[in-house]
Amino acid sequence: MVNSTIRAGIGSTIGEEVEYLLIGLDGGLVNIADKILKDPRNSGFITKEATLAMVEINSGVASSVAELDEDVRRKSTKLEQICTDHGVLAVPVSEYGAGVAIPRDHPRAPIYEKILGEQCLDEIRKVSGVHLHISQHPEKVLEQYWLLQALDPLSYAITST
């Protein structure tokens, strides 16, 4: 139902970001994001995140949930293969303060700090998440709201840990 809504009713496109922790076989975080990012199999779909023990995959722009699912699954599988070869697991869970943070050079950091304060900024830099992006259509605001409401429980169901 959601898939047909995207194609027929709204004509929107969607994209997804999924953040992963890099966890060693002993269960601890491993600060090797730089090695994962530099792996020759990474065509740019794996990007850096807030700590050296985190990476993110980015989907392409999709016009259906099925297309998005196929892309994210393919990229997740490739990330898993890369991580296995580097002796870590990629797990989409929050780290609750562990790991070595990267410098605060992200362009959003000063804005977040002004809004949230320094302590909260340090905390949110260490939380993994799944983010959905949808193209905006001002004339279809209500339909897009319904779509995002329908996708919200789905995101929890497929990423729950």
N, C-alpha and C positions, 0 to 999 in steps of 0.2 A: 504494500500500500504506500509506504513512504517513497519507494523507488518510483512508482508511477506519478506520485505527487511532484517529485522533482522534475521529471521529464515533461509531463503534460500541463501541470497547473502553474508552476512558477518559472520554469526555465532557468533555475539557479544552478550554480556550480558549487561544489563543496571540496574542501581539502582538510587534511588531518595532520596533526603533529602528535607523536607519541614519544614521551621521555622515558628513558631506561636507566637503571642503576647498573653498574658493572660490578658483579659479585663474583668473588673467587670461589673455588670449590670447597674452601673451608667455611664459607658463609659470610666472610667479611668483605667490605668494599675494597676495590682495587683501583688505584688512581692511574689508569692507563688509557684514558679517553684519547690522548694524543696519538697513541699507537693505532687505535681503532679508526680514528679519523684519517690517518695517513695510509691505511691499508689500501693497496692498489685496486681492490674490488669496490671501494667506496667511490661511486661516480658523483658524489656530492649530495646524495640523499641522506647521509648520516651527517649531522652537524653537532657542534659543541653545545654544551648546556652549562648550567650554573656551577658545577664542580668538576674536578678532574676524574670523578668516578661516575659521571653521567654523560650520556649521549642522547640525541634525539633523531628520529627519522621523520621525514616530511614526505607526505604523499604528493602526487601530482594533482592537478586540478581535475576533478571528476564531475560528470554530469548525472551520475546515478550512484546510489548506495552500493550496488553490485560492482560497479567500476572502481569505486573507492576501496571496497573490501578486497578486491583482487590485487590492487596496487599495494595496499598496506600489508597484506599477507606475503606478497612476493618480497617486499623490502624487509619485513620482519624476519623472514626465513634467511635472507642473505646476511642480515645483521647477526643472526644466530650463528651462521656458519663462520663468519669473520671472528666473532667472539670466542667460539669454540677453539679456533686455531690459535687464539691468544690466551687460552686457558681461563676464560671468564664466562659467566652467564650474563645475558642482558635481561633484566627483570623490570617490568613497569610498576615499581613500587616507590614510595617515599622513603627517604633516608633518615629523617628525624634527627638531623644535626650532625651526622657523621660525615667523614670524607674531608678532603682538602679543597677549600673554596678557591675558585679562580679570582683574579683581581676584579675589582668593581669597575671595570672599564666598559661595561655594557651601556649603550646609549640610554636605556630606560632606567638605569640605577638611580640617577639623581632625582628623577620624577617619582619613582617608587619611594625613595627615602623621604622626600617632602610630604608625600601623602601618608605613608605608613610609619615613618620614624626609622632610625638606624637599626634598632633591635629587630623590628619586624622585617626589615629588608634582609637582614642576615638569615632570618628563619625562612622566608619564602624562596631564597636562593637555593634551598636544600629540599625542595618538595617536587617530586615528579608528577606529571599530569598528562592528560590527553586533551588536546585542544581541537575544536572544530571551527573551521572558517567557512562561511557561506557568503556568496556574492549578494550584494544588497540590491533590492528592487523597491524603491520607495512606494510604488503603487501596489505592492504586494506585501506590505508590512505584516498584516494579520496572518496571511498564509505562511509567511516565513516564521512567524512566532509559533504557529501550530507545528510546523515542521521541526523546529528546534526542540519543542516540548516533546514531540514523538521520538526524536533521536536521543534525548537525554537518558531515559531509562535503558535504551540499547547500549549506550556508552558504558553505563555502570555494569550492565550484564556481561559485556565482553571484556572488561578490563578489571573486574573485581578481583581482589586478592585476599 
